[in-house]
Amino acid sequence: MFNPKNYSPRGFEIIDVSLREGLQSPLLDDVGKYNLSSEERSDLAVAQMKYGVRFFEVFSPVVNEKEGGYLSDLIKARNNFCKETKEPVFILAHARCHPADIEEAIKAGVDGLNLYIGTSEEIKKYGHGKKINEIIKIVKPLLKSLRKNYPNLLLRFSGEDAFRTPIEELFKVYDSIVEFIDRLGTPDTVGVANPEKVIERVTALRKRYPKTPLEGHFHNDRGYALVNAVTAVKAGMQYIQTSVLGIGERSGVTSLTGLLCNLYLENPKLTSGFNLKESYSLNVFLSSILGIQVSTTEPVSLTNRTHSAGPHTSAVIKNSSTYEGYDLSLFGVTERRLLLGPLSGRHIIKYYLTHVLNYVEVTDETANDIATEFKKRTGRIKNGRTPTQLLGEIAKGFKLAKLSKPVSHEENLK
């Protein structure tokens, strides 16, 4: 396969963590799916490879017996993809600075190690119990040895909980190992960072380590995972960790398609290596594996092109750009929905009568009369019935003529 050291990184790279961080998501427990099969993992990874992702972070095989098998299958799937497409893809093991983690990962054939150790006061006190000088005594000889013995191995080191670690403490650790690694990680492990803090940290790290690429990992505890990632890239961070749908520990991490959507809108050149048209399909693919709908908070979703308020639906029928700020079809969302409900006005009622229920010669006066009756009765819709069915029942009383050959509602909204 490709030698990772011969790869010239693009201006911006994704390191996807769906098969590591994503599998720690409480969502899996919520839906009663406590693991992904080897086939599901490989299929999801290959879908992302086709999308343009070139780096994947996975568990070290030391985690449990099955992880070794999952990793072996993933490497085979990666090899097949690379052979067919001639595109490079690299698999990186998330590993503690512990010999067992490292040895098992290298033995399994990964292309790199994403090493970490906690550096914040909280983790030092309640986690491993080591002081900064003790951390340096562990990681410096370890990374020096790895670089010497495995010159082609991609090495990243992160001070876990970097955003709660005083910058001078990070500098002490990073100064001691920067000559041995390929990337410096700056994880916002507990999601405390805000955009101002991100700019401050990225600027300081770039100034001190101008030749070493930075990698970010942003949690969504404050709802900032996406905006922090965009901010970091604009400040000069080259690698961002993401997951499909943003799933991960607690409230998750940066959404893969959400990030690329926003970066495209900021600077299309940053996303030139990605097949953005497949963004929505990728979200739907993982959702189908989990048995859920694409989250209503995902930027790349059909929900983001669904309208219900009367003034909104009326305007969107005339020109969608009135209430849609950018073209989501660039990211694979090729249709929109206009919803009926208690907020519906005569314009959407007329639209539904004409394009969904296929009535003809519906006047504004008739649409207004039907809308008045519809609003009176929407509060009494029982479970199992839909607003469209109610509208159809009301329309029958007006003896309207119908098209003999129905027109597709979806075609009218594209």
N, C-alpha and C positions, 0 to 999 in steps of 0.2 A: 504494500500500500504506500501512500504518500508519506514522505518524511516530513513531519510537522515543522522541522526547522527550515525546510525549503519553501514553506508557504508564506506568501507575502500578504499579510492581513489587509482587508479592505479598510477604507477610512472609518467604517463603523462595523462592528461585529456583535452578533447575538451569541450568548452562551445559554442555551436553553436548559432549564432545570426541571422540566415537567416530570422527568423520570427519576427525580431525586426529591427536590423540594415539593413538587406537586403531589407525590405519594404520601406526604406528611399532612396533607390538607384534611381538616375536619369534615370537609364536604364528602369524602369517601365514606366516613362513618354515617353521615346524615342520609346518604342514599343506600346504605347497606352493601356497599361494594368496597371491601377492605383491601383489595389488591388489584392490580392489572395483570392479566396473563402475559406470558412471554410474547405471544402473537400480538396482543393489543399494544404492548410496549414497542415492539419492533415496527408495527404498522404506523403507530403515531410518529415515531422517529423518522421513518422513511417519508411520511407525508411532509414533515418539517424539512427534511433534506431537499425535497422537491420544491419546497417553498423558498429555500435559499439559506437555511440555517446550516452553519458549518462546524459548530462546536456544541457538544452535548455533555452535560455533567450528570454522572450516575453515582450510585452508592459504590463504595469499595466492597468487594466480595466478602470481606470479613464480617459484614453486617449479619448475614445468616446463610444457611446452606443454599437456599434457592437463588440468591443474588448472583452467585457464580454462573449458574445456568442461564439466568436472564441476560447477563452480560455477554456470555459466549454467543447466544442467539443474536443479540444486538450487533455484536462485532461482525457476525456473518452477514446480517442484513446490510450493514454499512459497507462491507467489502463488495457485496453484489451491486449496490448502488454506485460505488466508486468505479467499479469495473465497467458498468454499463454507460455511465455518464462522463467518466474521466474527471469528475469533480472531486476535490478533496473534502473529507469529513473527518473530524477528530473527536475521540471519546476520552473524556477526562474523569478521573475518579475523585470524588469528594472524600478526603481522608484526613484523619487526625495526624498529628506529628508523632505517630506511634509506629514502631517497626512492623507490627502485624498488619495494620491497615495498608501500609506502603508495600510490603512484600507481596501480599495477596493481589493487590491491584496490578503491580508490575507483572507478576506471574500470569495474570489473566490477559495481558496484552493491550492495556490501555495506552493511549498516546500521551497522556499527561496526568499530573497530579494536582488537584486543587487542595492545597494544604492550608490548615487553619489552626489557630489556638487563641483562646479568649484573652483579650488585653484590657478590657474594662475593669474597673474596680469591683463591680458586681460579680463578674465571672471569676476574677482572681480570688475573691473572698469566698464565694459560695460554690464555685465550680471546681477548678483544678487546684486552687490554693497556692499557686506559685506567684512570686514577685517578678517584675520585669527582667531583672538581671538573671533570674533562674530560667525564664522563658528564652532569653537570648542564648544561654548555655545549652539549651536543648536544640533550638532551631538552627543556629548557625552551623554547627558541625554536621547536622543532619542534611541540610540543604547543600552544603559544600561537598559532602560525600555523594549525594545524589547527582549533582552536576558533573562530578568527576567520573562516576561510574556509568551514568546514563546521559551522555551528552546530547542525545536527540530527544530526550523526554521534555515535554512542555511542563514547566513548573510555575505555579502561581502560589503566592503566600498571602494569607489574609490575617489581619488582627481581628478576630471575631468581636463583634460589637464595637466596631471602629468609631462610630459616631458618639459613643459614650466614653471613648478613650481620649484622654487629653492628648492633643496633637504632639507635644514633646515626647510623650511616652511612645506613641506610634513611631515617631522619628527614630528613637533609640533602637527599637526592634527592626524597623525597615532598613536603617543604615547598616545594620550588621549582616543583612542577607541580600540586599538588593543586587549585588554583583552575581548572584547565583540563580536568579529567577527571571522569568519572561514577562510576568505581569504582577502588579501589586493590587491586591483586593482591598476594597474599603466597604465592607458590608454594614448596612444599617439594620442590624440583626433584630432589633426590637421596634423598629419603625418610629424612632423619635425625631429623625431629621426633618427639616423643612427646606424649601428651596434656597433660602439665604445661607443656611448652614452647609448645604451641598456645594454651593458656589465657593464658599470660604474654604472648605476642605479640599475640593478638587484643585483650586488655584494654588493652595499651599503645597499640595503633594506634587503637582506638575512643576512647580518652581524648584522644589528640592530634588526631584527625580525626573528631569526633563527627557531622559532617554528610555524610561521604563513605562510602558503602557499601563493605564489604570483600568481596573474592572470594578463595576458597581453591582450591588445586590440590595434592592430596596424593598422593605416590607411595608404593608399597607395599613398598619395599626391606626394611623391618623388619616388614612385616605389619601396619602401623598405618594404612594409608590410610583404611579405613572408620571406625575409632574416632576418628582425628584429625578427620575430617570432621564426625562427630556432635558431638564436643567443640567444634569451632569454631562450629557453628551454635548450640549451647547457650550459648556465650560471646558471641554476638551477631553472627556473620558471616552475611550475608544471601545471598550467592551461593557455590555450590560447583560446581566442575567435576567431571564424572563421565563415565564411558563405559559402554556396555552390556557386561555381563560383567566390567567393570573392566579391559578390555584396554588396554595402552599400553606405552610404552618400558620395557624391563627386566621387572620383576615387575608392572607395571601401575599403575593409579590406582584411585580410589574407584569402586566399582560403583554404577551408577545405581539399580537396583532394590534392592540391598542397603542403600543409604543411605536410600531412601524407606521401606523396611520398618522400619528401625530408628528413623527419625524418627517414623513413625506410632506405634510402640510407646512412644516417649517422650512425644509430644505430637501427637495426631491433627490438630490445627488446622494444623500446619505443612504437612501434605500434602493439605489439602482441595482443592487445584486439580489433583490428579493422579488418573488413572484406575487406581488400584492393582490392581484385578482383572486388568488386562492385564500385570502385572509378569512373570509366568512366561511368557506368550506372547511377550513381547518378548525375553526371554532365549533362548527356543527359536528365535525367528526369526533372530537373529544366529548362533546355533549352527548352524542349518541352512545358512546362507550359507557358513560356514566349514567345514562338514562335520565338526563335532565334537559331543560331548555337552555339555550345560550343566555347567560345572565343579562338581566335588564340594564345593568351598569356597564356592559361592554360597549365601547365605542363602535366596534364593527358587529352590528347586530340588526336584525329586522326591526326590533323594538325601536331602534334609533331612527327608523323611518316609518313610524306609526303615529298617526295623528287622530285626535278625538274631539277637541274643543271646536265649537261651531265656527268661530272666525278663522281658526287654523285650517280646518278641512276645506272651508270655502275658498281660501286663498291658495291652498296647495293644488286644488282641482284646476285652478287657472294657471298657476306657475309654481312648481314645487320649491323653487329657490326662495320663495317668500318666507318659509319656515324651515328651510334646510340650508345650512351654511356652507356645505361643500358636497361634492359628488361621491356618495358612498359606493357607487357602482365601480369606482376605481379599486375598491377592496372586496368586490364580489357580491355586494348587496344590490341586486338588480331589480327589486320590486319594492313597493311600499304598501302600507295598509292604512285605510281610513276607517275608523271605528264608529259604529252607531252606538248611541247611548242617550242619557238624559240631557247631555249638552249639545246634541245635534240640532242644527238649524236647517232651514229649507234647502240650502244649497247641497248639503250632503245627502239629505233625504231625496232630492231630485236626482242626484248622481246615482244613489243606490237603486232607485226605481228604474232608472234608464239603463245603467251599466251592469247591475248585479241581478236585478229581477227582470230585466229586459222588457219593461213597458215602453210604449212609444207615445209620442205626442203628449208628454207630461208638461202642462203649463206651470208657470210660476205660482199661479193662484191655487192650482190643485196641490202642488208640492207644499205650499204653505198650510193648506187645510190639513193635509195628511201629517205634516210635521207637528201641528198643534195637537192632534189626536195622539200621535206617537209619544210626545212628551208626557201627556197625561197618564199614559199606560205603562211607560218604561219602569216605573217604580213597583209595578205589580208582576213583573216577569218572574216566573217560577223556575226553580232549578231544572236544568235539562232543556230549556227553551232558549233561543237566542234572540237578540234584537232584530236580526234580519227576518226571522220567522214572524215576529210580531208585526214588522213593517209589511210583510207579504199579506198577512191576514187583514190588516187595515186597508191596504190597497185594493183588495178584492171588492170591498164595499163601494169603491169608486168606479167600478166597471171600466177599468182602463184596458186598452188593447195591448197585446204582447207581440214581440217579434217571434216569427216561426223558427228562426235560426238564432239561438243565443250568441251574444258576443262575450268573449272572455273578459271578466272583470280585471284580471291581472294584466292583460294586454293594454287596457286603458290606463293603467297606473304606472306602466314602465316609463 
